[in-house]
Amino acid sequence: MVKKAVLLLVLAVLTMASFGCNTIRGVGRDISAVGDALSDAAGGNP
């Protein structure tokens, strides 16, 4: 169940990122946001 939620979250973020990143800096921020979201979903952030 958690894997499905994480997958859905990643797909949603990637979809938004594909529309939102217009520069290399924007791509870096989007990739960082995906990493943060995965870490949060996995319980990595205290």
FENCORKA-V50695 format. One record per residue. N is the residue number from 1. RES is the residue in one letter. OMEGA is omega in degrees with one decimal (NA if undefined). NEAR is the number of other ideal C-beta (glycine too) atoms within 10 Angstrom. Layout:
n | res | omega | near
N | RES | OMEGA | NEAR
N | RES | OMEGA | NEAR
This chain:
n | res | omega | near
1 | M | 179.9 | 5
2 | V | 179.8 | 9
3 | K | 178.2 | 8
4 | K | 179.9 | 8
5 | A | 179.1 | 10
6 | V | 178.7 | 15
7 | L | 178.5 | 11
8 | L | 178.5 | 10
9 | L | 179.8 | 15
10 | V | 179.0 | 14
11 | L | 179.0 | 10
12 | A | 180.0 | 11
13 | V | 179.0 | 19
14 | L | 177.5 | 12
15 | T | 178.8 | 10
16 | M | -179.1 | 12
17 | A | -179.0 | 16
18 | S | 177.1 | 9
19 | F | -170.2 | 7
20 | G | -174.6 | 13
21 | C | -177.6 | 15
22 | N | -178.0 | 8
23 | T | 176.5 | 8
24 | I | 177.8 | 8
25 | R | 178.3 | 9
26 | G | 177.6 | 12
27 | V | 179.1 | 13
28 | G | 178.5 | 11
29 | R | 179.9 | 14
30 | D | 178.5 | 17
31 | I | 177.4 | 14
32 | S | 179.2 | 10
33 | A | 177.3 | 14
34 | V | 178.3 | 15
35 | G | 177.9 | 12
36 | D | -179.6 | 13
37 | A | 178.1 | 15
38 | L | 178.3 | 14
39 | S | 178.1 | 11
40 | D | -179.5 | 12
41 | A | 179.8 | 16
42 | A | 179.9 | 10
43 | G | -176.9 | 8
44 | G | 178.9 | 10
45 | N | -179.4 | 8
46 | P | NA | 3
